[in-house]
């Protein structure tokens, strides 16, 4: 199968022994651009599935989403955000009480500690406001690059990096955009291929596509809008 002619890429086939070494950075950038164009048509309103109304709510929701579905997080957060309205409220929360309120999201002891500690730092060091830079966000307890990129992109519209979750790891490899497995190396590879203005959107496009079509165990290649130029199609 061949990519649409206007993109000018050669036919890729797994049977022909496709490897990352056979594709130049320029070819991979063209592939990435084509992927974004196709997925934008399928998901024109691509955004995080987490429901939030301000940066703090997105930060808390993202912490809760670790090893948990967004749907489950969205079931827990309405009551949580009605009770805890700002960083000071979370910082003052009783740990056992908060654990009980978020227990259904899993790993609730660790998550409660991260939420309380992060919000304490926000109150003490940032005047109660979620910081707007990557370095400041990852200085908060329990906040790594993925969470920071999600908050900056989703709440502030700041393109600080690419959110690399399990879907992005899986799809970026299947689509031939990286050979790496570690989130840090994958993010580095993708940043070299994806225009900065698309960093946050690209993550959400891959996540949505991974949930709907390119599933972990049984990818629906016959229904995939990217199968025409996917090195892993029909594997």
C-alpha positions, -999 to 999 in steps of 0.1 A, spaced: 0 0 0 12 35 -8 10 68 8 -11 94 -9 10 108 -38 12 144 -26 33 134 3 60 118 -19 70 89 4 79 56 -10 59 24 -3 67 9 31 63 -28 37 70 -48 68 75 -78 45 102 -58 28 121 -55 61 112 -19 70 135 -5 97 140 29 111 175 30 94 158 30 60 140 62 66 157 96 68 147 123 93 131 142 64 110 111 54 99 106 90 89 142 93 68 138 62 52 107 77 45 126 109 29 155 90 7 130 71 -3 113 103 -13 146 119 -33 156 88 -52 123 87 -59 121 124 -71 158 125 -98 148 101 -109 119 123 -105 138 156 -110 175 148 -116 184 185 -87 163 199 -81 172 236 -76 154 269 -106 134 280 -100 146 316 -127 171 327 -113 202 343 -120 239 347 -87 253 357 -50 244 359 -52 230 394 -80 207 385 -61 194 355 -30 188 376 -49 168 402 -68 149 375 -36 140 357 -20 128 390 -51 106 395 -50 93 360 -18 73 366 -26 36 360 -63 46 358 -87 54 331 -98 89 324 -134 78 326 -129 66 362 -110 98 371 -139 119 358 -163 100 380 -143 109 411 -133 145 405 -167 163 405 -172 157 443 -135 162 449 -134 196 432 -166 207 449 -150 200 483 -114 212 476 -116 244 456 -80 256 456 -44 245 463 -47 255 500 -77 233 504 -58 203 490 -27 211 510 -48 211 542 -66 179 534 -64 150 558 -44 123 541 -66 94 552 -97 113 542 -84 121 508 -72 86 503 -108 74 509 -121 99 484 -98 88 456 -95 51 464 -113 39 433 -85 54 411 -60 30 425 -26 36 441 -46 60 463 -21 63 491 7 75 468 -17 97 448 -30 114 480 5 121 491 15 135 458 -16 158 456 -11 171 492 26 176 488 24 192 453 -4 216 465 16 224 496 45 234 474 22 255 452 9 274 482 44 279 497 64 286 466 40 298 439 14 319 458 -13 292 454 -11 292 415 0 263 394 33 273 378 35 280 340 69 266 332 82 230 328 111 234 353 88 248 380 62 221 375 86 192 376 100 207 408 67 198 425 65 165 444 50 137 423 50 157 390 71 144 361 75 155 325 43 137 313 21 154 339 38 188 334 34 186 296 -2 177 300 -9 206 324 10 232 303 -5 221 271 -41 215 283 -45 243 308 -22 270 295 -18 262 258 20 261 262 39 237 240 65 225 265 69 190 251 50 159 240 30 139 264 42 103 262 18 77 277 13 41 269 -7 48 237 19 72 224 47 47 232 28 20 213 17 40 183 49 59 177 67 26 175 41 10 153 41 40 130 78 39 126 85 72 142 108 58 169 126 26 178 128 36 215 107 24 244 116 49 271 92 79 273 122 103 275 138 90 243 105 87 225 97 124 234 131 134 221 126 115 188 91 130 183 101 166 191 126 163 162 98 154 138 67 172 150 63 210 146 62 226 180 27 241 174 14 205 172 32 189 202 3 188 225 -23 180 199 -2 152 185 -2 134 218 -40 136 221 -44 125 184 -24 94 191 -41 87 224 -76 89 207 -65 68 178 -50 42 201 -82 39 221 -104 37 191 -85 18 165 -48 10 172 -55 -11 202 -28 -28 221 -39 -64 216 -61 -63 185 -54 -33 163 -82 -27 138 -59 -23 108 -88 -28 83 -105 3 97 -75 24 103 -71 57 85 -33 54 87 -30 18 73 -20 31 38 15 41 52 18 22 84 49 -2 86 30 -23 111 -3 -26 92 -18 -62 93 10 -76 114 
